[in-house]
Amino acid sequence: MNPTQNPATHDGVPLSDYLRGAATYLGTRGWVQRQLFADTTDPFPPADIAGALIMAIYGRRVDLFTSTDLTDTTGPAHETWESALLWLEDHLGLRAHRRAQHLVLPGDLLFAWHDDPSRTAAEVLAALRDAADIYDGAAAVVWSINLAEKPSSQWTDADLAAWLSDDDVIETYAQTELDQDRNPTWDGLVALMRRRMSGAA
């Protein structure tokens, strides 16, 4: 997955809402490193980036690394949590330079970035909020690009639903950029959208 591909939503909530929710949680409850949650009995303890995402998605404290409850470690909520970790890793460019032969689980690269002694809470909050904005922007570009390819008199609700779930245009753009040793960017997507809407591409 790269930053231009939208993962699935959970309970109809876009991933961007969970990312912003995690940022709000950290800003309100506090930030820690090297552990999901601070050592406290508080049901809403200070957390690291992964713990804050757990609180935003699950709505409660869950240690996904030690839980034996399959309802916690499988299913839509867990998939959304992993999708959020992967989205953040891609947004931060952490997966772009890893060696293909090395098995890297969702979150491994993010945890290393997050737990760097020089990392600050402000950087973590900014990463969550920026990743949320990119997610929303990518969805908007998919809709705008595809909207420009069909006369408005022919638009249907089914078209809109299909366009919002179709990542082909964005994936093609992203691969083109990577083939030219450039990173896909939001500005590049916007430029592509404008060219499509003007009929120049």
C-alpha positions in Angstrom: 0.0 0.0 0.0 1.3 3.5 -0.8 0.1 6.8 0.5 -2.2 7.2 -2.6 -4.2 4.1 -1.9 -7.2 4.2 0.4 -7.5 1.2 2.8 -11.0 0.1 3.8 -13.1 1.9 6.4 -14.2 0.4 9.7 -17.9 0.7 10.7 -18.3 3.2 7.8 -15.7 5.6 9.5 -12.8 6.6 7.2 -9.3 5.9 8.4 -8.6 9.7 8.5 -11.1 10.0 11.4 -9.2 7.4 13.4 -5.9 9.1 12.7 -7.2 12.4 13.9 -8.9 10.8 16.8 -5.5 9.3 17.8 -3.9 12.7 17.6 -6.6 14.2 19.8 -6.2 11.4 22.3 -2.4 12.0 22.6 -2.9 15.7 22.9 -5.4 15.2 25.6 -4.2 12.2 27.6 -0.5 12.3 27.0 2.2 10.6 25.0 4.7 7.9 25.9 7.4 6.0 24.0 8.4 2.3 24.0 5.1 1.0 25.3 1.5 1.0 24.1 0.2 2.5 27.3 1.7 4.1 30.4 1.9 1.9 33.5 -1.2 3.0 35.2 -4.7 1.7 36.1 -6.3 4.7 34.4 -8.7 3.3 31.7 -7.6 6.2 29.5 -3.8 6.3 30.0 -1.1 8.2 28.2 -0.2 6.1 25.1 2.2 5.8 22.2 1.1 6.2 18.6 -0.1 2.6 18.3 -1.9 2.8 21.6 -3.6 6.0 20.7 -4.9 4.4 17.5 -6.2 1.5 19.6 -8.1 3.9 21.8 -9.5 5.7 18.7 -10.5 2.4 16.9 -11.5 0.1 19.8 -12.7 2.8 22.2 -11.0 1.1 25.1 -7.5 0.0 26.3 -6.5 -3.2 24.6 -2.9 -4.6 24.6 -2.9 -6.2 21.2 0.5 -7.7 21.7 -0.6 -9.8 24.7 -4.3 -10.2 24.3 -5.6 -13.8 23.8 -9.1 -12.6 23.0 -9.7 -13.4 19.3 -12.3 -10.6 19.1 -9.5 -8.2 19.8 -6.8 -9.6 17.6 -8.8 -10.5 14.5 -11.7 -8.9 12.6 -12.4 -5.4 11.2 -11.1 -3.4 14.2 -7.7 -5.1 14.1 -7.5 -4.8 10.3 -8.2 -1.1 10.6 -5.5 -0.7 13.2 -3.0 -2.5 11.0 -4.1 -0.4 8.0 -3.5 2.8 10.0 0.0 1.6 10.9 0.8 0.8 7.3 -0.7 4.1 6.1 1.5 6.0 8.6 4.6 4.1 7.5 4.0 4.9 3.9 3.1 8.5 4.7 6.4 8.9 6.5 8.3 7.1 3.7 9.5 4.3 6.1 8.6 1.4 3.8 10.1 2.9 0.6 13.7 1.9 1.3 13.3 -1.4 3.2 14.9 -4.5 1.8 12.4 -6.7 0.1 13.9 -9.9 1.6 13.3 -8.7 5.1 10.0 -9.6 6.7 8.5 -6.4 8.2 5.3 -6.6 10.0 2.8 -3.8 10.0 4.0 -1.2 12.6 7.6 -2.4 12.9 9.1 0.5 11.0 6.7 3.0 12.6 7.6 1.8 16.1 11.3 2.3 15.4 10.6 5.8 14.0 8.3 6.6 17.0 10.7 5.4 19.7 13.7 7.3 18.4 15.0 9.2 21.5 15.0 12.4 19.5 11.3 12.1 18.5 8.9 14.6 19.9 5.2 14.5 20.7 4.7 17.4 18.3 6.2 15.4 15.4 3.9 12.4 16.2 0.8 14.5 16.3 1.8 16.2 13.1 2.4 12.8 11.4 -1.1 11.6 12.4 -2.8 14.8 11.2 -0.9 15.1 8.0 -1.5 11.4 7.2 -5.3 12.0 7.8 -5.2 15.0 5.4 -3.4 13.0 2.7 -6.0 10.2 3.1 -8.9 12.6 2.6 -7.1 14.3 -0.3 -6.5 11.1 -2.1 -10.1 10.1 -1.9 -11.1 13.5 -3.2 -8.7 13.2 -6.1 -10.1 9.8 -7.1 -13.6 11.2 -7.2 -12.5 14.4 -9.1 -10.4 12.6 -11.7 -13.1 10.0 -12.6 -15.8 12.6 -12.4 -14.0 14.5 -15.2 -14.0 11.5 -17.5 -17.7 11.2 -17.8 -20.3 13.8 -18.9 -22.2 15.0 -15.9 -25.5 14.2 -17.6 -24.5 10.5 -17.3 -23.5 10.5 -13.6 -25.3 8.0 -11.4 -25.1 7.1 -7.7 -23.6 3.8 -8.7 -20.9 5.6 -10.7 -19.9 7.7 -7.7 -19.8 4.7 -5.4 -17.6 2.8 -7.9 -15.3 5.8 -8.5 -14.7 6.2 -4.8 -13.6 2.6 -4.5 -11.5 2.5 -7.6 -7.8 3.2 -7.1 -6.6 2.5 -10.6 -6.0 6.1 -11.6 -4.1 6.9 -8.5 -2.1 3.7 -8.6 -1.1 4.5 -12.2 0.0 8.0 -11.2 1.9 6.6 -8.2 3.7 4.0 -10.3 4.6 6.5 -13.0 6.2 8.7 -10.3 8.1 5.8 -8.7 9.3 4.6 -12.1 10.9 8.1 -12.6 12.5 8.0 -9.1 10.0 10.5 -7.7 7.8 10.1 -4.7 4.0 10.4 -5.3 2.7 13.6 -3.8 -0.6 15.3 -3.1 0.5 18.2 -5.2 1.2 15.9 -8.1 -2.2 14.3 -7.8 -3.8 17.7 -7.8 -1.9 18.7 -10.9 -3.0 15.5 -12.6 -6.6 16.2 -11.6 -6.5 19.7 -13.1 -5.0 18.4 -16.3 -7.7 15.8 -16.6 -10.5 18.3 -15.9 -9.1 20.7 -18.4 -8.8 18.0 -21.0 -5.0 18.4 -21.3 -4.2 14.8 -20.3 
